[in-house]
Structures are given as C-alpha cells and as structure tokens.
Amino acid sequence: MRIIVCIKQVPASLDVRVDPKTHNLIREGVESVINPFDENAIEAALELKAKHGASVSLLSMGPPQVREALRKGLAMGADDAYLLCDRALAGADTLATSYTLAQAIRKMGSFDLILCGRHAVDADTGQVGPELAERLNLPQITYVSKIEITGNKVRAERLLEESREVVEAPLPALLTVTKELNTPRYPTALGIMKAAKKPLTVWTAADIGATPEKIGLTGSPTRVTDVFEPPGHRRSEVEMLSGKPEEIAAALAERLQAAKIL
Ligand SMILES: Cc1cc2nc3c(=O)[nH]c(=O)nc-3n(C[C@H](O)[C@H](O)[C@H](O)COP(=O)(O)OP(=O)(O)OC[C@H]3O[C@@H](n4cnc5c(N)ncnc54)[C@H](O)[C@@H]3O)c2cc1C
C-alpha cells in the first residue's frame, strides 16, 4: 500500500500580520510549523503503515523553508518527500494549489490513499482536499475521525456537528482528517538522524508538466481584496505566572475564583 500525505507549512502563531497592499500573510520572521491537522494525517499514515505495511510519501507546495516541515515528517517516520518549489507557483489559490498537487501526484505514480488535513489553520478554506479528489477522480471522505482499511476498502468515521457518520469507499480514495483521529508522535533522536538520509525530491512547475496558465497567481481566480479584524475585536491577553509550582497553583486558583470559574 502507498499513502501520500499532503502537508502545508503554516505560521506557528496565529498572531500574524497581513500585508495591507498584497493581502498576503507576512511570513518573514515568523516561525513556521506543519499545519496541525496535517500532523494528524502523517500520524494516521504511520499507524496504517505499522498495521498493514505501507510506504508513506509526503507532498508539499511552498517556498524552500518547507524542507524543514518535510524533514520533520520524515523524522516522524515517513519514507520519502516531495517539494514543489518554484516562484511560478507563488500566490496560488485553492484552485491552482489543487491543480499543482494533482499534477505532482500523477507524476509520483500509483497510490492507494491520499490524506490531507481538514483545513489549513492560516487560510482556513478546507477546499484543497476535496478539489484534489475531484481532479484525480477519487472518492473522498472528509472530517475523518477514525480509519479502518479492509482489503480494497476504506471505512471511515466522519465527525459531524452533533453525530458521527460511518462511510465506506473503494481504494484509492482521499480523506481529510480531524485532530480527533489521533495524537501525533514526536520525532525521536534516531528518527531525526535517519530523516537526514531519506529522499527529498524538489520539483519545479516544468518538472510536473504544469500548464503555466493554471498555476500560481496567474492560475488563481480568487483575489483576497481585504483582510481585517472586525471593529471591537479584542485580542485575548495572556498573563504568565512564575514562581514555585505551589505558588503558581495558588495564584492560578485565585484568578479562577476571581473569574467565578472555581
Ligand atoms: C488571508 C488569506 C485568505 C485567503 N483566502 C482564500 C480564499 O478565500 N480562497 C482561495 O482559493 N484561496 C485563499 N487564500 C489562498 C490560500 O492560502 C491558498 O490558496 C492555498 O494554497 C491553500 O488554501 P488553504 O490554506 O485554505 O488550504 P486548505 O484547503 O484549508 O487545506 C486543506 C489541506 O490541504 C492540504 N494543502 C493545502 N495547501 C497545501 C500545500 N501548499 N501543499 C500541500 N498540501 C496542501 C493540506 O493537507 C491541508 O491540511 C487565502 C490566503 C490568505 C493569506
């Protein structure tokens, strides 16, 4: 079985600023991490690998620093990674992103399962997974909180607002996963050392045979015309407590009592 996990690198803090002219996130100087739901997707792939035997390939589109995110995924236990990195891919909306990822997946060869996060925590559309499934003509199951593979079928539990739904689909299929699925593992020291030697392939737009009109800003009909905090929006304030553990506990209890939570 081969599993492909699509991962996006996102800012570590959601306290990021937006460029008032381009309306893009200002990523310079902001620490980046793997989109949290994509870590759940990697964990799910590794658990399926342990249970059924599989190879796990990671795929990401983004700037050169995305290598770090891919190396972390390799350190967690993925087998190889692919980075789509080209200035021509910059500024992609979800339509252009799903086109580009689909082109790369076609080049990567046969697979049984594609896992994506339910959404990326920075732009938050949740569209890339479903669009990718449509482009590759695959059955898709979204908001997955449990996965079972039996023979050539995937059986997944979907997390709905007030209930759970169990859905089956033939493989190959695409699933978008929730954090309820699992708890992602931390890479071990040995995993980090092994990751340095695992294959990480970098492809340009030409390498995946992408049509220039369908990628990056040119291939993106969406324009973010404005991004702003609603009037009256207040960022929550954080108070850091310090001291000995018993002092911190007493101070915390005092705050909770004052807020009538205790
Ligand atoms: C403030 C802001 C608002 C935006 N609004 C829109 C908008 O309304 N419509 C629009 O089309 N675009 C929008 N964009 C652009 C959007 O960030 C990108 O188009 C995008 O590439 C992916 O969309 P997403 O982050 O919402 O991904 P989602 O669809 O939320 O991501 C779901 C999953 O898809 C996979 N995935 C997503 N991106 C990648 C990637 N680069 N590489 C590998 N896997 C990936 C991951 O598994 C991820 O968990 C916006 C960008 C910004 C900064």
Ligand as a Chemical Component Dictionary entry (heavy atoms), coordinates in Angstrom:
data_LIG
# 
_chem_comp.id                   LIG 
_chem_comp.type                 NON-POLYMER 
_chem_comp.pdbx_formal_charge   0 
_chem_comp.three_letter_code    LIG 
# 
loop_
_chem_comp_atom.comp_id 
_chem_comp_atom.atom_id 
_chem_comp_atom.alt_atom_id 
_chem_comp_atom.type_symbol 
_chem_comp_atom.charge 
_chem_comp_atom.model_Cartn_x 
_chem_comp_atom.model_Cartn_y 
_chem_comp_atom.model_Cartn_z 
_chem_comp_atom.pdbx_ordinal 
LIG C1  C1  C 0 -5.763  35.687 4.415  1  
LIG C2  C2  C 0 -5.865  34.747 3.258  2  
LIG C3  C3  C 0 -7.113  34.413 2.759  3  
LIG C4  C4  C 0 -7.223  33.511 1.698  4  
LIG N1  N1  N 0 -8.453  33.208 1.226  5  
LIG C5  C5  C 0 -8.575  32.384 0.150  6  
LIG C6  C6  C 0 -9.838  32.088 -0.392 7  
LIG O1  O1  O 0 -10.871 32.560 0.089  8  
LIG N2  N2  N 0 -9.911  31.244 -1.466 9  
LIG C7  C7  C 0 -8.805  30.699 -2.033 10 
LIG O2  O2  O 0 -8.914  29.964 -3.016 11 
LIG N3  N3  N 0 -7.559  30.939 -1.512 12 
LIG C8  C8  C 0 -7.419  31.784 -0.449 13 
LIG N4  N4  N 0 -6.188  32.063 0.043  14 
LIG C9  C9  C 0 -5.032  31.417 -0.515 15 
LIG C10 C10 C 0 -4.762  30.079 0.214  16 
LIG O3  O3  O 0 -3.904  30.272 1.299  17 
LIG C11 C11 C 0 -4.060  29.223 -0.695 18 
LIG O4  O4  O 0 -4.714  29.240 -1.859 19 
LIG C12 C12 C 0 -3.848  27.817 -0.504 20 
LIG O5  O5  O 0 -2.821  27.390 -1.304 21 
LIG C13 C13 C 0 -4.474  26.757 0.188  22 
LIG O6  O6  O 0 -5.658  27.049 0.818  23 
LIG P1  P1  P 0 -5.860  26.754 2.347  24 
LIG O7  O7  O 0 -4.673  27.201 3.107  25 
LIG O8  O8  O 0 -7.169  27.308 2.681  26 
LIG O9  O9  O 0 -5.850  25.148 2.417  27 
LIG P2  P2  P 0 -6.992  24.168 2.931  28 
LIG O10 O10 O 0 -7.861  23.797 1.803  29 
LIG O11 O11 O 0 -7.637  24.695 4.183  30 
LIG O12 O12 O 0 -6.033  22.936 3.300  31 
LIG C14 C14 C 0 -6.545  21.632 3.484  32 
LIG C15 C15 C 0 -5.430  20.651 3.343  33 
LIG O13 O13 O 0 -4.931  20.667 2.002  34 
LIG C16 C16 C 0 -3.533  20.380 2.006  35 
LIG N5  N5  N 0 -2.790  21.552 1.489  36 
LIG C17 C17 C 0 -3.187  22.855 1.434  37 
LIG N6  N6  N 0 -2.213  23.622 0.897  38 
LIG C18 C18 C 0 -1.180  22.774 0.598  39 
LIG C19 C19 C 0 0.111   22.948 0.050  40 
LIG N7  N7  N 0 0.566   24.151 -0.324 41 
LIG N8  N8  N 0 0.901   21.851 -0.101 42 
LIG C20 C20 C 0 0.460   20.628 0.278  43 
LIG N9  N9  N 0 -0.754  20.394 0.818  44 
LIG C21 C21 C 0 -1.555  21.451 0.980  45 
LIG C22 C22 C 0 -3.171  20.097 3.446  46 
LIG O14 O14 O 0 -3.324  18.708 3.685  47 
LIG C23 C23 C 0 -4.216  20.878 4.219  48 
LIG O15 O15 O 0 -4.437  20.400 5.525  49 
LIG C24 C24 C 0 -6.064  32.949 1.111  50 
LIG C25 C25 C 0 -4.806  33.277 1.639  51 
LIG C26 C26 C 0 -4.701  34.180 2.687  52 
LIG C27 C27 C 0 -3.341  34.520 3.205  53 
# 
loop_
_chem_comp_bond.comp_id 
_chem_comp_bond.atom_id_1 
_chem_comp_bond.atom_id_2 
_chem_comp_bond.value_order 
_chem_comp_bond.pdbx_ordinal 
LIG C1  C2  SING 1  
LIG C2  C3  SING 2  
LIG C2  C26 DOUB 3  
LIG C3  C4  DOUB 4  
LIG C4  N1  SING 5  
LIG C4  C24 SING 6  
LIG N1  C5  DOUB 7  
LIG C5  C6  SING 8  
LIG C5  C8  SING 9  
LIG C6  O1  DOUB 10 
LIG C6  N2  SING 11 
LIG N2  C7  SING 12 
LIG C7  O2  DOUB 13 
LIG C7  N3  SING 14 
LIG N3  C8  DOUB 15 
LIG C8  N4  SING 16 
LIG N4  C9  SING 17 
LIG N4  C24 SING 18 
LIG C9  C10 SING 19 
LIG C10 O3  SING 20 
LIG C10 C11 SING 21 
LIG C11 O4  SING 22 
LIG C11 C12 SING 23 
LIG C12 O5  SING 24 
LIG C12 C13 SING 25 
LIG C13 O6  SING 26 
LIG O6  P1  SING 27 
LIG P1  O7  DOUB 28 
LIG P1  O8  SING 29 
LIG P1  O9  SING 30 
LIG O9  P2  SING 31 
LIG P2  O10 DOUB 32 
LIG P2  O11 SING 33 
LIG P2  O12 SING 34 
LIG O12 C14 SING 35 
LIG C14 C15 SING 36 
LIG C15 O13 SING 37 
LIG C15 C23 SING 38 
LIG O13 C16 SING 39 
LIG C16 N5  SING 40 
LIG C16 C22 SING 41 
LIG N5  C17 SING 42 
LIG N5  C21 SING 43 
LIG C17 N6  DOUB 44 
LIG N6  C18 SING 45 
LIG C18 C19 SING 46 
LIG C18 C21 DOUB 47 
LIG C19 N7  SING 48 
LIG C19 N8  DOUB 49 
LIG N8  C20 SING 50 
LIG C20 N9  DOUB 51 
LIG N9  C21 SING 52 
LIG C22 O14 SING 53 
LIG C22 C23 SING 54 
LIG C23 O15 SING 55 
LIG C24 C25 DOUB 56 
LIG C25 C26 SING 57 
LIG C26 C27 SING 58 
# 
